[in-house]
Amino acid sequence: MWALRQFSMLPESYHDASQFATLPRMLAYASGLTSDLPLNAPPRCTHVRPKPSLKMRLLCLASVIGLVGTSISQPTNASSYFTSESPVAKAGLLANIGPNGAKSSGAKAGIVIASPNTVNPDYLFSWVRDSSLVFKVIADQFSRGEDDSLRGQIDNFFAAESALQQVSNPSGAVNTGGLGEPKFNIDGSAFTGPGVALSEVYGPALRSTALITYANWLLDHGNTTFVTNTMWPVIQLDLDYVATYWNQSTFDLWEETFSSSFFTTAVQHRALREGAALAAQIGHTPSSKRYNAQAGNILCFLQTYWNPAEGYITANTGGGRSGKDSNTILASIHTWDINAGCDAITFQPCSDRHCPISRFTSTPFAPFTPSTRASDVTSAVAVGRYPEDKYYNGNPWYLSTFAVAEQLYDALLTWEFAGAINVTSTSLDFFRQFESSIGTGTYPSDSSQYSKLISAIKPFADGFVEIAAKYTPSAGGLAEQFDKSTGQPLSAADLTWSYASVMTAASAYAGITPASWGAEGLIVPSKCVPPPQVSVTFNVNATTFFGENIFLAGSVDALNDWSPNNAIHMNPAKYPIWSINVTLPAKAGIQYKYLRKYLDDVTWESDPNRVVITPGSGDVTLDDTWR
């Protein structure tokens, strides 16, 4: 297996950053984000014991904190809550979509605003991530025949996103990395203010998945021409981007850690599998073959996130954190395919690699005294993002809490579909917390052990919903977070992603399964390779004074992602020509620049960024002059 570059965490803040790195025309996010917590205990402690006594007892995604003194009132029964909250969530979600949403004034048609908030924090922007996850929910409801009125919204989304693809932005143009831009203004223009992030390569994957859902419905209803001539070129841009750049480091789901990320890899794998199937169906065989080949390599890389010694999925390869993060749960629910059963290599919700992640207890938090811990080890807890979260001092998030419930509902549905529960040595400790006498083996649905497990896990799943319900305001509006001490809503109000998380959890609770995306029966390739690469020689004519040197940096890992500190020192053997040979991704649009260094002084050459479009194979030589 090849090694990806690993980068230390760049401090930054979700949707809002106050610091940023000195990159030419590109700024990296800054400031802390996220949090994780349960509900029946006192002061939060940030110390995490490196090894819980039961390694299956979840990762420290949740701290055990009591929420008291709140005037919030909602039905606390999961069924009642979903009945009352689902229509509120759908209305709240639609209110945040332009042009006619009640809370999205100024948003272009099909543009999703993250939140109407303009201060503390300002989320009145459109993230490709949020928009794509929201429209996957909408496309699913429409394609299942639940709401025919949503078709106009989906058409608007397609038009808006196809326009955004062509907007040049700090990440580049459409063919030079711009598809990875995470955030736009709500009028569809590029966001160029403080806090611009480097490319986030999961955005095109999530967007293509949402659009493919709609494209498949259109094909099923005979609209092949529109899919082939109009939708496919848009979807293909995103899929080509994923196939080319999937092995590049990126910011994680929370826009904080720059490395490789489980969520990113998982959704990229799904997107290329779906894309390959769609391409084959409409006669684009070469694209289908390319996507399947790269999907196999991504699946191979996906296995490296599993940490067998500790029994959990490492969320990010870099960043200096524990790697325990609810982004792994979000990845599971967004790549669920009931036809794949409890497949471990695609990390399905009921796989033995994922079941333990649904197990949140206070066990890993040694500083909490026993008297403050929940007496029932199978009690649900409020869930944040990750143990080290500092954003708004680290709190539970509605979407993370609903995600755990949804993962468990997905698992329950899969066990029912399979007609059995398989207990392995990896998942044994998880199941023993619900049935202490259980052993490894397969338990069919007519067995007493199966019934006992289902009867215990279902209320456990409901418990996460009931916690979120307890801290949902009486009118049903959902913010981003709820305070770990008071339970009051916190951070951005009316977060569209929070509303989407209710809708997907409610669907799983109701037994609704999404369409298969092709996860069944996949095999990890015997040999895993990165995407194709080509050799590029950079030559620049630059005169210097004694002690001054010329360096190279750019928009991909091989060019050290614009880092002036890690820029590549060029060779002056043919002075004043400075040269360096670098291996770069093939068939990619890559931005780069030269910079001068003298002692601690760094001088970038003038704008704009230079661009090279690499071929599919062969060698490239670039002859530039310093400007």
C-alpha positions as CSV (number, residue, x, y, z in Angstrom):
1,M,0.0,0.0,0.0
2,W,1.3,3.4,-0.9
3,A,1.7,6.1,1.7
4,L,-0.2,9.3,1.7
5,R,1.5,12.5,2.9
6,Q,0.3,13.3,6.4
7,F,0.0,16.9,7.6
8,S,-0.4,18.3,11.0
9,M,-3.7,19.9,11.9
10,L,-4.1,23.5,10.7
11,P,-6.1,25.3,13.4
12,E,-9.4,26.5,12.0
13,S,-13.1,26.8,12.6
14,Y,-16.1,25.1,11.0
15,H,-17.7,27.5,8.5
16,D,-15.9,30.4,10.1
17,A,-12.2,31.0,10.4
18,S,-10.3,33.8,12.0
19,Q,-6.8,32.8,11.0
20,F,-5.4,31.6,7.7
21,A,-2.1,30.6,6.3
22,T,-0.1,32.7,3.8
23,L,-0.8,30.8,0.6
24,P,-0.8,32.5,-2.7
25,R,-4.5,33.2,-3.6
26,M,-5.5,30.4,-1.2
27,L,-6.1,30.7,2.5
28,A,-6.3,27.8,4.9
29,Y,-8.9,27.7,7.7
30,A,-8.1,28.4,11.3
31,S,-9.5,27.8,14.8
32,G,-10.9,24.8,16.7
33,L,-14.2,23.0,16.0
34,T,-16.5,20.3,17.3
35,S,-17.4,18.4,20.4
36,D,-18.7,15.1,21.8
37,L,-20.7,14.4,24.9
38,P,-23.2,12.2,26.8
39,L,-25.8,13.2,29.3
40,N,-25.7,12.0,32.9
41,A,-22.6,13.4,34.6
42,P,-20.7,16.5,35.6
43,P,-17.7,18.6,34.6
44,R,-16.2,17.9,31.3
45,C,-12.6,16.6,31.3
46,T,-10.5,16.8,28.2
47,H,-8.2,14.0,29.2
48,V,-8.8,10.8,27.4
49,R,-7.4,7.5,28.6
50,P,-5.4,6.0,25.8
51,K,-6.9,2.5,26.3
52,P,-10.4,1.9,27.6
53,S,-10.8,-1.2,29.6
54,L,-13.2,-2.5,27.0
55,K,-11.9,-1.5,23.6
56,M,-15.3,-2.0,22.0
57,R,-16.8,0.5,24.3
58,L,-16.8,3.4,22.2
59,L,-14.2,5.8,21.3
60,C,-14.5,8.9,23.2
61,L,-16.9,10.5,20.9
62,A,-19.0,11.5,23.8
63,S,-18.2,12.9,27.2
64,V,-20.6,12.3,30.0
65,I,-22.1,15.7,30.9
66,G,-25.4,16.4,32.6
67,L,-27.8,18.8,30.9
68,V,-30.0,20.7,33.3
69,G,-32.1,23.8,33.8
70,T,-33.7,24.0,30.4
71,S,-37.1,25.2,29.4
72,I,-37.1,23.1,26.2
73,S,-40.0,20.9,25.7
74,Q,-40.6,18.2,23.0
75,P,-42.0,14.7,23.0
76,T,-39.3,12.4,24.3
77,N,-40.6,9.2,22.8
78,A,-38.7,8.5,19.5
79,S,-41.9,7.7,17.6
80,S,-43.8,10.8,18.8
81,Y,-40.8,13.0,18.2
82,F,-40.4,11.9,14.6
83,T,-44.1,12.4,14.1
84,S,-44.0,15.9,15.3
85,E,-40.5,17.0,14.2
86,S,-40.3,15.5,10.7
87,P,-42.6,18.0,9.1
88,V,-40.9,20.8,11.0
89,A,-37.5,19.6,9.8
90,K,-38.7,19.4,6.2
91,A,-40.2,22.9,6.3
92,G,-37.0,24.2,7.9
93,L,-34.9,22.6,5.2
94,L,-37.0,24.0,2.4
95,A,-37.0,27.4,4.0
96,N,-33.2,27.5,3.5
97,I,-33.3,26.9,-0.3
98,G,-33.4,29.8,-2.7
99,P,-35.1,31.5,-4.3
100,N,-38.4,31.2,-2.4
101,G,-37.3,29.7,0.9
102,A,-38.7,31.7,3.8
103,K,-35.3,32.2,5.3
104,S,-33.1,32.3,2.2
105,S,-33.7,35.7,0.9
106,G,-31.1,36.6,-1.7
107,A,-30.2,33.0,-2.5
108,K,-30.1,32.0,-6.1
109,A,-32.6,29.3,-7.2
110,G,-31.3,25.9,-6.1
111,I,-28.8,27.4,-3.7
112,V,-28.8,25.9,-0.1
113,I,-27.8,28.2,2.7
114,A,-26.2,26.6,5.6
115,S,-28.1,28.7,8.1
116,P,-29.7,32.2,8.1
117,N,-27.2,33.2,10.7
118,T,-25.1,36.2,9.8
119,V,-23.3,36.7,13.1
120,N,-21.9,34.5,15.8
121,P,-21.4,32.6,13.5
122,D,-21.9,33.8,10.0
123,Y,-23.2,30.8,8.1
124,L,-25.1,32.6,5.4
125,F,-23.1,30.9,2.7
126,S,-23.6,27.8,0.5
127,W,-21.3,24.8,1.2
128,V,-21.1,22.1,-1.5
129,R,-21.1,19.5,1.4
130,D,-24.2,20.8,3.1
131,S,-26.1,21.4,-0.2
132,S,-25.3,17.9,-1.5
133,L,-26.3,16.1,1.6
134,V,-29.5,18.1,1.8
135,F,-30.4,17.4,-1.8
136,K,-29.6,13.7,-1.4
137,V,-32.4,13.7,1.1
138,I,-34.7,15.6,-1.3
139,A,-33.8,13.4,-4.2
140,D,-34.4,10.2,-2.2
141,Q,-37.9,11.4,-1.1
142,F,-38.8,12.4,-4.6
143,S,-37.5,9.2,-6.2
144,R,-39.4,7.1,-3.7
145,G,-42.6,8.9,-4.7
146,E,-43.0,10.5,-1.3
147,D,-43.3,14.1,-2.6
148,D,-43.6,14.8,-6.3
149,S,-43.5,18.6,-5.7
150,L,-39.8,18.3,-5.0
151,R,-38.8,17.8,-8.6
152,G,-38.7,21.6,-9.3
153,Q,-36.3,22.0,-6.3
154,I,-34.0,19.2,-7.7
155,D,-34.0,20.8,-11.2
156,N,-33.0,24.1,-9.6
157,F,-30.3,22.4,-7.6
158,F,-28.9,20.8,-10.7
159,A,-28.9,24.2,-12.6
160,A,-27.3,26.0,-9.6
161,E,-24.5,23.4,-9.1
162,S,-23.7,23.1,-12.8
163,A,-23.2,26.9,-12.8
164,L,-21.1,26.8,-9.6
165,Q,-18.8,24.2,-11.3
166,Q,-17.8,26.9,-13.8
167,V,-17.1,29.7,-11.3
168,S,-13.4,30.4,-10.9
169,N,-12.6,30.5,-7.2
170,P,-9.6,30.5,-4.8
171,S,-9.2,26.7,-5.5
172,G,-8.9,27.2,-9.2
173,A,-11.0,27.0,-12.4
174,V,-13.2,24.1,-13.4
175,N,-10.2,22.2,-14.9
176,T,-7.6,23.3,-12.3
177,G,-9.0,22.2,-9.0
178,G,-11.9,24.7,-8.6
179,L,-14.4,21.8,-8.3
180,G,-13.0,21.2,-4.8
181,E,-13.9,24.7,-3.6
182,P,-16.1,24.1,-0.4
183,K,-18.0,27.4,-0.1
184,F,-19.7,30.0,-2.3
185,N,-21.8,33.1,-1.7
186,I,-25.5,32.6,-1.9
187,D,-25.8,34.5,-5.1
188,G,-23.6,31.9,-6.8
189,S,-20.4,33.9,-6.8
190,A,-17.0,32.9,-5.5
191,F,-16.3,33.4,-1.8
192,T,-13.0,35.3,-1.5
193,G,-13.2,36.6,2.0
194,P,-11.3,35.5,5.2
195,G,-11.4,31.9,6.0
196,V,-11.2,30.5,2.5
197,A,-10.2,26.8,2.7
198,L,-8.1,24.6,0.5
199,S,-10.0,22.3,-1.7
200,E,-12.2,19.6,0.0
201,V,-12.2,16.6,-2.3
202,Y,-15.4,15.1,-0.8
203,G,-17.6,17.9,-2.2
204,P,-17.7,16.6,-5.8
205,A,-18.3,13.1,-4.5
206,L,-21.3,14.1,-2.4
207,R,-22.7,16.3,-5.2
208,S,-22.4,13.5,-7.8
209,T,-24.1,11.1,-5.5
210,A,-27.1,13.4,-5.1
211,L,-27.3,14.1,-8.8
212,I,-26.9,10.4,-9.8
213,T,-29.9,9.6,-7.5
214,Y,-32.0,11.9,-9.7
215,A,-30.4,10.7,-12.9
216,N,-31.3,7.1,-12.1
217,W,-34.9,8.1,-11.5
218,L,-35.0,9.9,-14.9
219,L,-33.5,6.9,-16.6
220,D,-36.1,4.6,-15.0
221,H,-38.8,7.0,-16.4
222,G,-37.4,7.0,-19.9
223,N,-35.6,10.4,-19.9
224,T,-32.4,9.0,-21.3
225,T,-31.7,12.0,-23.5
226,F,-31.7,14.6,-20.8
227,V,-29.5,12.4,-18.6
228,T,-27.0,11.7,-21.4
229,N,-26.8,15.1,-23.0
230,T,-27.4,17.5,-20.0
231,M,-26.8,15.8,-16.7
232,W,-23.9,13.5,-17.6
233,P,-21.4,16.3,-18.5
234,V,-22.0,17.9,-15.1
235,I,-21.8,14.6,-13.2
236,Q,-18.7,13.6,-15.2
237,L,-16.8,16.7,-14.2
238,D,-17.2,15.7,-10.5
239,L,-16.4,12.1,-11.1
240,D,-13.3,12.9,-13.1
241,Y,-12.2,15.2,-10.3
242,V,-12.7,12.4,-7.8
243,A,-10.9,9.8,-9.9
244,T,-8.0,12.2,-10.4
245,Y,-7.6,13.8,-7.0
246,W,-8.9,11.2,-4.5
247,N,-5.3,10.4,-3.3
248,Q,-4.6,14.0,-2.4
249,S,-4.7,15.3,1.2
250,T,-7.7,17.5,2.0
251,F,-9.5,19.1,4.8
252,D,-11.8,16.7,6.7
253,L,-15.6,16.9,7.1
254,W,-15.3,19.6,9.7
255,E,-12.8,21.7,7.7
256,E,-10.1,21.5,10.4
257,T,-7.7,18.7,9.8
258,F,-5.6,18.5,6.7
259,S,-4.7,14.9,5.9
260,S,-6.6,11.9,4.6
261,S,-10.0,11.3,6.1
262,F,-12.3,8.3,6.4
263,F,-15.4,10.1,5.5
264,T,-13.8,11.5,2.4
265,T,-12.5,8.2,1.2
266,A,-15.8,6.4,1.9
267,V,-18.0,8.8,0.0
268,Q,-15.5,9.0,-2.9
269,H,-15.6,5.2,-3.2
270,R,-19.4,5.3,-3.3
271,A,-19.5,8.1,-5.9
272,L,-17.2,6.3,-8.3
273,R,-19.1,3.0,-8.0
274,E,-22.4,4.8,-8.8
275,G,-20.7,6.8,-11.5
276,A,-19.3,3.7,-13.1
277,A,-22.7,2.1,-13.2
278,L,-24.3,5.2,-14.7
279,A,-21.6,5.7,-17.3
280,A,-22.0,2.1,-18.4
281,Q,-25.8,2.4,-18.6
282,I,-25.6,5.4,-21.0
283,G,-22.7,4.0,-23.1
284,H,-19.7,5.8,-21.7
285,T,-17.6,2.6,-21.3
286,P,-14.1,4.2,-21.0
287,S,-15.3,6.4,-18.1
288,S,-17.0,3.4,-16.5
289,K,-13.8,1.4,-16.6
290,R,-11.7,4.3,-15.2
291,Y,-14.1,4.9,-12.3
292,N,-14.3,1.2,-11.4
293,A,-10.5,0.9,-11.5
294,Q,-10.0,3.9,-9.2
295,A,-12.9,2.8,-6.9
296,G,-11.0,-0.5,-6.4
297,N,-7.9,1.5,-5.3
298,I,-10.0,3.7,-3.1
299,L,-11.5,0.6,-1.5
300,C,-8.0,-0.7,-0.8
301,F,-7.0,2.6,0.8
302,L,-10.2,2.6,2.9
303,Q,-9.0,-0.5,4.8
304,T,-6.1,1.4,6.2
305,Y,-8.3,3.5,8.5
306,W,-9.3,0.5,10.5
307,N,-7.3,0.3,13.8
308,P,-7.5,-3.4,14.9
309,A,-5.4,-2.9,18.0
310,E,-7.8,-0.4,19.5
311,G,-10.9,-1.6,17.7
312,Y,-12.0,1.6,16.0
313,I,-11.9,3.5,12.7
314,T,-9.3,6.2,12.6
315,A,-11.1,9.2,11.3
316,N,-8.1,11.2,10.0
317,T,-4.5,10.2,9.3
318,G,-3.2,13.5,10.6
319,G,-4.1,16.4,12.8
320,G,-2.7,15.3,16.1
321,R,-6.0,14.1,17.5
322,S,-7.1,10.6,18.7
323,G,-8.8,9.9,15.4
324,K,-12.1,9.2,17.2
325,D,-14.6,11.2,15.4
326,S,-18.3,11.1,14.5
327,N,-17.4,11.6,10.9
328,T,-16.9,7.8,10.8
329,I,-20.6,7.3,11.8
330,L,-21.7,9.9,9.2
331,A,-19.7,8.0,6.6
332,S,-21.4,4.8,7.6
333,I,-25.0,6.1,7.2
334,H,-24.1,7.9,3.9
335,T,-22.7,4.8,2.4
336,W,-25.3,2.3,3.7
337,D,-26.3,-0.3,1.2
338,I,-28.7,-3.0,2.7
339,N,-27.8,-5.4,-0.2
340,A,-24.2,-5.5,1.2
341,G,-25.4,-6.9,4.5
342,C,-22.9,-6.4,7.3
343,D,-19.9,-6.1,5.0
344,A,-16.8,-5.0,6.8
345,I,-14.7,-3.9,3.8
346,T,-17.2,-1.1,3.0
347,F,-17.8,-0.5,6.7
348,Q,-21.5,-1.1,6.6
349,P,-23.5,0.1,9.7
350,C,-23.9,-3.4,11.1
351,S,-20.4,-4.6,10.3
352,D,-18.2,-5.7,13.1
353,R,-15.9,-2.7,12.5
354,H,-18.8,-0.3,12.9
355,C,-21.1,-1.7,15.6
356,P,-18.7,-0.8,18.4
357,I,-18.8,2.8,17.2
358,S,-22.4,3.0,18.2
359,R,-21.4,2.2,21.8
360,F,-20.9,5.4,23.7
361,T,-20.1,5.0,27.4
362,S,-18.2,7.0,30.0
363,T,-15.7,4.2,30.4
364,P,-12.8,6.0,28.6
365,F,-13.1,9.1,30.9
366,A,-11.2,8.1,34.0
367,P,-11.4,11.5,35.7
368,F,-15.2,11.1,36.1
369,T,-16.0,9.4,39.4
370,P,-18.2,6.3,39.3
371,S,-21.0,8.1,41.0
372,T,-21.4,10.5,38.1
373,R,-21.5,7.9,35.4
374,A,-24.7,6.4,34.0
375,S,-25.5,3.2,35.9
376,D,-26.8,1.6,32.7
377,V,-23.9,0.9,30.4
378,T,-26.3,0.8,27.4
379,S,-27.7,4.2,28.0
380,A,-27.6,6.6,25.1
381,V,-25.6,9.9,25.3
382,A,-25.5,13.2,23.6
383,V,-22.9,13.1,20.8
384,G,-20.6,15.7,19.5
385,R,-17.9,15.6,16.9
386,Y,-14.7,14.4,18.6
387,P,-13.2,14.4,22.1
388,E,-10.7,17.3,21.6
389,D,-13.3,19.7,20.1
390,K,-12.9,23.3,21.2
391,Y,-15.4,25.0,18.8
392,Y,-17.9,26.8,21.1
393,N,-16.1,25.0,23.9
394,G,-17.1,21.6,22.5
395,N,-20.8,20.5,22.7
396,P,-23.2,17.9,21.4
397,W,-24.4,18.3,17.9
398,Y,-27.9,17.4,16.8
399,L,-26.7,15.9,13.5
400,S,-24.1,13.7,15.3
401,T,-26.6,12.5,17.9
402,F,-29.1,11.6,15.2
403,A,-26.4,9.9,13.2
404,V,-25.7,7.3,15.9
405,A,-29.4,6.5,16.1
406,E,-29.6,6.3,12.3
407,Q,-26.6,3.9,12.2
408,L,-28.3,1.6,14.7
409,Y,-31.6,1.7,12.8
410,D,-29.7,0.9,9.6
411,A,-28.1,-2.0,11.4
412,L,-31.4,-3.3,12.7
413,L,-32.9,-3.2,9.3
414,T,-30.0,-5.0,7.8
415,W,-30.1,-7.8,10.4
416,E,-33.8,-8.1,9.6
417,F,-33.2,-8.2,5.9
418,A,-30.4,-10.8,6.3
419,G,-32.5,-12.9,8.8
420,A,-29.6,-13.2,11.2
421,I,-27.0,-11.5,13.4
422,N,-23.4,-12.6,13.0
423,V,-21.3,-12.0,16.1
424,T,-17.5,-12.0,15.5
425,S,-14.6,-11.8,17.9
426,T,-14.4,-8.1,16.8
427,S,-18.0,-7.3,17.7
428,L,-18.4,-9.7,20.7
429,D,-17.8,-7.1,23.4
430,F,-20.4,-4.8,21.8
431,F,-23.1,-7.4,21.7
432,R,-22.3,-8.7,25.2
433,Q,-23.3,-5.3,26.6
434,F,-26.8,-6.2,25.5
435,E,-26.7,-9.9,26.1
436,S,-23.9,-11.0,28.5
437,S,-24.0,-14.7,27.6
438,I,-23.7,-14.2,23.9
439,G,-20.8,-15.9,22.1
440,T,-19.4,-15.7,18.6
441,G,-21.6,-17.2,15.9
442,T,-24.5,-16.6,13.6
443,Y,-27.9,-16.2,15.3
444,P,-30.9,-16.6,13.0
445,S,-34.0,-14.5,13.4
446,D,-36.0,-17.3,15.0
447,S,-33.5,-17.8,17.8
448,S,-33.9,-16.4,21.3
449,Q,-30.5,-14.7,21.2
450,Y,-31.5,-12.8,18.1
451,S,-34.7,-11.6,19.7
452,K,-32.9,-10.6,22.9
453,L,-30.4,-8.5,21.0
454,I,-32.9,-6.8,18.8
455,S,-35.1,-6.0,21.8
456,A,-32.2,-4.4,23.6
457,I,-30.6,-2.5,20.7
458,K,-33.8,-0.9,19.4
459,P,-34.4,1.1,22.6
460,F,-30.7,1.9,22.7
461,A,-31.1,3.5,19.3
462,D,-34.3,5.3,20.3
463,G,-32.4,6.7,23.3
464,F,-30.2,8.9,21.1
465,V,-33.3,10.3,19.4
466,E,-34.9,10.9,22.8
467,I,-31.8,12.9,24.0
468,A,-32.0,15.1,20.9
469,A,-35.7,15.4,21.4
470,K,-35.3,16.5,25.0
471,Y,-33.2,19.4,23.9
472,T,-35.2,20.4,20.8
473,P,-37.1,23.7,21.4
474,S,-40.9,23.4,21.5
475,A,-41.3,25.0,18.1
476,G,-38.9,22.3,16.6
477,G,-36.2,24.6,15.2
478,L,-32.8,23.0,15.3
479,A,-29.5,24.8,15.7
480,E,-26.1,23.3,15.1
481,Q,-25.4,22.4,18.7
482,F,-26.9,22.3,22.1
483,D,-25.0,23.5,25.2
484,K,-23.3,20.7,27.2
485,S,-24.3,22.4,30.5
486,T,-27.7,23.9,29.9
487,G,-29.0,22.0,26.9
488,Q,-29.9,25.3,25.2
489,P,-29.5,25.5,21.4
490,L,-26.1,26.9,20.5
491,S,-24.2,28.3,17.5
492,A,-26.0,28.7,14.1
493,A,-29.8,28.6,14.3
494,D,-31.9,26.7,11.7
495,L,-28.9,24.7,10.5
496,T,-30.1,23.0,7.2
497,W,-27.8,20.0,7.9
498,S,-29.5,19.5,11.3
499,Y,-32.9,19.3,9.6
500,A,-31.6,16.9,7.0
501,S,-30.2,14.6,9.8
502,V,-33.7,14.4,11.3
503,M,-35.2,13.4,8.0
504,T,-32.7,10.6,7.3
505,A,-33.0,9.3,10.8
506,A,-36.8,9.3,10.6
507,S,-36.7,7.4,7.4
508,A,-34.4,4.7,8.9
509,Y,-36.7,4.5,11.9
510,A,-39.6,4.0,9.6
511,G,-37.9,1.1,7.9
512,I,-37.2,3.0,4.6
513,T,-34.1,1.8,2.8
514,P,-32.2,3.8,0.2
515,A,-31.5,2.4,-3.2
516,S,-28.4,0.2,-3.5
517,W,-25.3,1.8,-4.8
518,G,-23.3,-1.3,-5.7
519,A,-21.6,-2.2,-2.4
520,E,-22.6,-5.9,-2.5
521,G,-20.0,-8.5,-3.1
522,L,-17.0,-6.1,-3.6
523,I,-13.5,-7.5,-3.1
524,V,-10.4,-5.5,-2.2
525,P,-7.9,-5.7,-5.1
526,S,-4.9,-7.9,-4.6
527,K,-2.7,-5.0,-5.7
528,C,-3.6,-1.4,-4.8
529,V,-2.1,1.5,-6.8
530,P,-2.5,5.2,-6.7
531,P,-4.0,7.1,-9.7
532,P,-1.8,7.4,-12.8
533,Q,1.1,9.9,-12.6
534,V,3.4,11.7,-15.0
535,S,6.8,13.2,-14.7
536,V,7.0,17.0,-14.9
537,T,10.2,19.0,-15.1
538,F,9.9,22.6,-13.9
539,N,12.5,25.1,-15.2
540,V,12.4,28.8,-14.2
541,N,14.8,31.6,-15.3
542,A,15.4,33.6,-12.1
543,T,18.4,35.7,-11.1
544,T,19.2,35.7,-7.4
545,F,21.7,37.3,-5.0
546,F,24.1,35.3,-2.8
547,G,22.2,33.2,-0.2
548,E,18.8,33.5,-2.0
549,N,17.2,30.4,-3.4
550,I,14.2,29.5,-5.6
551,F,11.5,27.1,-4.5
552,L,8.3,25.6,-6.0
553,A,4.9,25.0,-4.4
554,G,1.5,24.3,-5.7
555,S,-2.0,22.9,-5.3
556,V,-1.3,19.1,-4.8
557,D,0.5,17.0,-2.3
558,A,3.5,16.5,-4.6
559,L,3.9,20.3,-4.5
560,N,3.3,20.4,-0.8
561,D,-0.1,22.1,-1.0
562,W,1.1,25.7,-1.2
563,S,3.2,25.4,2.0
564,P,6.0,27.9,1.9
565,N,7.8,26.1,4.7
566,N,7.7,22.8,2.8
567,A,8.2,24.2,-0.7
568,I,10.5,22.2,-3.0
569,H,14.1,23.6,-3.3
570,M,15.0,23.9,-6.9
571,N,18.4,23.0,-8.4
572,P,20.6,25.9,-9.7
573,A,23.1,23.7,-11.5
574,K,22.2,25.5,-14.8
575,Y,21.9,29.0,-13.3
576,P,20.1,31.2,-13.9
577,I,17.8,28.3,-14.8
578,W,16.5,26.6,-11.6
579,S,15.1,23.1,-12.2
580,I,13.3,20.3,-10.4
581,N,11.5,17.1,-11.6
582,V,8.3,16.2,-9.8
583,T,5.8,13.3,-10.3
584,L,2.3,14.7,-10.5
585,P,-1.2,13.2,-11.0
586,A,-2.0,12.5,-14.6
587,K,-4.9,14.2,-16.5
588,A,-5.1,16.9,-13.8
589,G,-5.2,20.7,-13.8
590,I,-2.6,21.8,-11.2
591,Q,-1.7,25.3,-10.0
592,Y,1.8,26.3,-9.0
593,K,4.1,29.2,-8.3
594,Y,7.7,29.9,-7.6
595,L,9.0,31.6,-4.5
596,R,12.2,33.1,-3.3
597,K,13.7,32.5,0.2
598,Y,16.5,34.3,1.9
599,L,16.9,33.5,5.6
600,D,13.4,33.9,7.0
601,D,12.1,36.1,4.1
602,V,9.7,34.6,1.6
603,T,8.7,36.3,-1.6
604,W,6.1,34.8,-4.0
605,E,6.2,35.7,-7.6
606,S,3.3,37.8,-8.8
607,D,-0.2,36.6,-9.6
608,P,-1.9,34.8,-11.2
609,N,-1.1,31.3,-10.2
610,R,0.5,29.3,-13.0
611,V,-1.3,26.3,-14.4
612,V,-0.2,23.0,-15.9
613,I,-2.7,20.5,-17.4
614,T,-0.9,17.2,-17.2
615,P,-1.4,14.5,-19.9
616,G,-2.6,11.0,-19.3
617,S,1.0,9.6,-19.7
618,G,4.5,10.6,-20.7
619,D,6.7,13.5,-19.6
620,V,6.2,17.2,-19.4
621,T,8.8,20.1,-19.4
622,L,7.8,23.6,-18.4
623,D,10.1,26.6,-19.2
624,D,9.1,29.6,-17.1
625,T,10.5,33.0,-16.3
626,W,10.2,34.6,-12.8
627,R,7.7,37.4,-12.7
